[in-house]
Amino acid sequence: MIKKDFNNGWSVTNTGDMVGALLGEEQLPPKPVTLPHDAMILNPRKRENPSQNSGGFFPGGDYIYTKEFMVDQSSEGKNFYLEFEGIYERGQVYINGNFAGSIDCGYTRLIIEIADYLIFGEKNTISVRAYNSSQPNSRWYTGSGLYRPVNLYIGDSMRIPIDGVKITTPEVAEDIAKVVINTQIDYTGNVVKRIVLRTEIMSGEDMVAYEVTPVTIQRNKKIEVEQKIYVRNPLLWTIDWPNIYVCKIRLIEDEQELDVAENTFGIRKLRLDPVNGLRLNEDAILLRGACIHHDHGALGTASFSKAEERKIKCLKEAGFNAVRISHHSATKSLLDACDRQGMLVIDEVFDVWNHCKVHYDYSLRFAKNWERDIEDLVAKDFNHPSVFMYSYGNEIQELASVAGAFWSRRIAKKLRKLDSTRYITNSINGLSALENKNGEIAADMGLLSKTEVKQLETGEFKGDINELMTVLHGAMNEMAAHTMIEDAMHEAYSCLDACGLNYMRDCYELYQKKYPNRITFGSETLPPDIARNWEKVEKLSSCIGDFTWTGWDYIGESGVGIIGYDSVDTFFKPYPAYLAYVGDLDITGYRRPASYFREIVFGLRKIPYLAVQDPKYYGRKESKTPWTISDAISSWSWPGCEGETCKVEIYSPSDEVELRLNGTAIGRYPTGKENQFTALAEIEYEPGIIEAVPYTDGKSGESYQLCTVLNDYKLKIVCEDKELEAGEEDLAYLMIYITDQKETIHTEQDFKVSVKVLGAAALAGFATADPVSEENFYDTVRTTYEGRAQVIVRSGEQAGDAEVLIEAEKCEPVSIYLKVRDRK
């Protein structure tokens, strides 16, 4: 079928329904928008918003999206379909006032046939109602509305439907690969047809294999045709060389092309066992994993292809080779990015089943919709070589119950029926599944007093599993190995190809010894534990990887990673905290110290790294959750703290590191694997240069330096893309730094920065990584955080030139010029 972009020409307003009118709600005038569009991110945060910490204090809301479009008279008799890639939280679609379809899950596609409701030769009106006023309905920021793209498909009576091509590579060798292609053909004609199905496999511009199959199809039938094609000397899809093929399928009758479908795929072979672990094309792979949510910082959850591409690129450059999509199915554009860049994917579909985690979450509709959600997950993912595993749950609370056992087997069976080529997991937290037994377990292990256990049993303890683990200072790994959890989870494990274990590191070795057929991995782990976790992954053949919480910071669960001083440990932090602040990379994609530490642990970085804790907090009691390493930053600029003691965190794979301050050696510190690649030095702050020189076997290596910033100021702008494509769907990212003339960043103070976008582009978002800022992503003036900010520019509808003018206190203004070219 012909696929058309259906993202332009929309308008949006709040619903303005009768109930809202009675409550005094004012209906706003329609605002023109181009999809994808997150309606939530454009609203101010407020302390009283019911989404609270989980949603970053953003407001919910109900919205109406409207679009008018012409349908030619000549198109009458054709088949029309609309594909909504995501409507959050629920959606209803009307064509010319006629109800056409609805969806109950914000992460599941809605595909509807609309020809019956169209008026040919005239303007048609589509109206989409997006409902997201029932708050809270998620444990993270979700966005609202048509936050993923919309596509229009037009086909004749003989056509290949959406998701109608399924490609597998069951036999792969160095010299030849067998590619099996199953093509669905839908025919709504009234006479028997004899056609030809021609399939070509392309590598770049070259056709490397093809097959021609005659097909006879009865009237008004749907059939599936299987073709086996052999590719000689195949270029395999790997994480280092993600070779992509294009499968082009034509339906031909008497040399006339009736329909064409193009799908990308990769040739690769997966193997998994407890002795050799995970193998990709016979090469052993240890999963260097990141859990990620779906927001894009200043863009909210609007799923721009460029934003998805950039996120995966930054994560790959930071050393990750796998992502776990948490806790919802991925966008198509993110999977495309993973295919192109060689990033393995665990695509997860549910955060809840039938037991709720927040008041209005998906547990209210799970039992009715789960099969539709699973079917969409598999249909969307099937041809993506990056997707190697499905996860059908995250910390499901009822896993240890009779109902939980029933649902585990039911969902696993459904997944295997739909796709037998991929592995299945469930991201299990044994403590969450036995939450009513946590007190008993902790007491049995001597982690809680009798008084604290009584508080848990009587309900006097206020909080969920996250709050409890904060109080217990991250004892999850230890508690997870208790026999009570081991016994309760046994049946849930039996449904899986690999057991995803959330915060259960102490089970890895235990399970390898007791259960020789069980394969495990850390599906969600604490950032401070990376060295201990990775030691287990490298040591145990049955443990295939580690996924940190999280690779990329996100909106919601606000304050989890924020450190306080001389205060009570709590999982959340009060308003105006709105970011989790636990990512290796912050919401702008900037790498925080934990990212470099992880890179060293993974064996991917030889140069040391230094991060410094703020001297003014020296000696004070930290208040933090188990998800936090420290609040150190890579800076040696601490004015007013001269002569005061500060803590310097040293990360290095070398045997030891010598610290030098202004050229004078001040000590050597053991690092390397035996010391979990870290050391902590306490020294008096003195402006100048602090240097880390690594030593292994007595020989020095390449050093790392931090310099005190000079007392001058300039704007440094790094623009990642200076040429955009017209159509309002392309993005340019500009990273803003306030530096001195030597380009050392002014981390010691913050500055007001303003932005103006002129010409053939517009401001899409203005962000900093400050987790407690009360500024908004749509503001044109913002305050830097640690000397940094980010501007995101969106291409205009028409081609032309654009100027981005950036001004900052104490700095000369800087203009960046962009070229917006015609759309391809």
Buried (B, 14 or more C-beta within 10 A) or exposed (E): BEBEBBBBBBBBBBBEBEEBEEEEBEEEEEEEBBBBBBBBBBBEBEEEBBBBBBBBBBBBBBBBBBBEBEBEEEBEEBBBBBBBBBBBBBBBBBBBEEEBBBBBBBBBBBBBEBBEBBBBEEEBEBBBBBBBBBBBBBBBBBBBBBBBBBBBBBBBBBBBBBBBBBBBBEEBEEEEBBBBBBBBBBBBBEEEBEBBBBBBBBBEEEEBBEBEBEBEBEEEEEEEBEBEBBBEEBBBBBBEEBBBBBBBBBBBEEEEEBBBBEBBBBBBBBEBEBEEBBBBBEEEBBBBBBBBBBBBBBBBBBBBBBBBBBBBBBBBBBBBBBBBBBBBBBBBBBBBBBBBBBBBBBBBBBBBBBBBBBEBBBBBBBEEBBEBBBBBBBBBBBBBBBBBBBBBBBBBBBBBBEEBBEBBBBBBEBBBEBBEBBBBBBBBBBBBBBBEBBBBBBBBEEBBEEEBBBBBEEEEBEBBBBBBBBBBEBBBBBBBBBEBBBEBBEBBBBBBBBBBBBBBBBBBBBBBEEBEEBBBBBBBBBBBBBBBBBBBBEEBEBBBBBBBBBBBBBBBBBBBBBBBBEEEBBBBBEBBBBBBBBBBBBBBBBBBBBBBBBBBBBBEBBBBBBBBBBBEBBEEEBBBBBBBBBBBBBBBBBEEBEEBEBBBBBBBBBBBBBBBBEEEEBBBBBBBBEBBBBBEBEBEBBBBBBBBBBBBEEEEBEBBEBBBBBEEBBBBBEBEBEEBBBBBBBBBBBBBBBBBEEEBBBBBBBBEBBBEBEBBBBBBBBBBBBBBBEBBBBBEEBBBBBBBBBBBBBBBBEBBEBBBEBBBBEBEEBEBEBBBBEBE
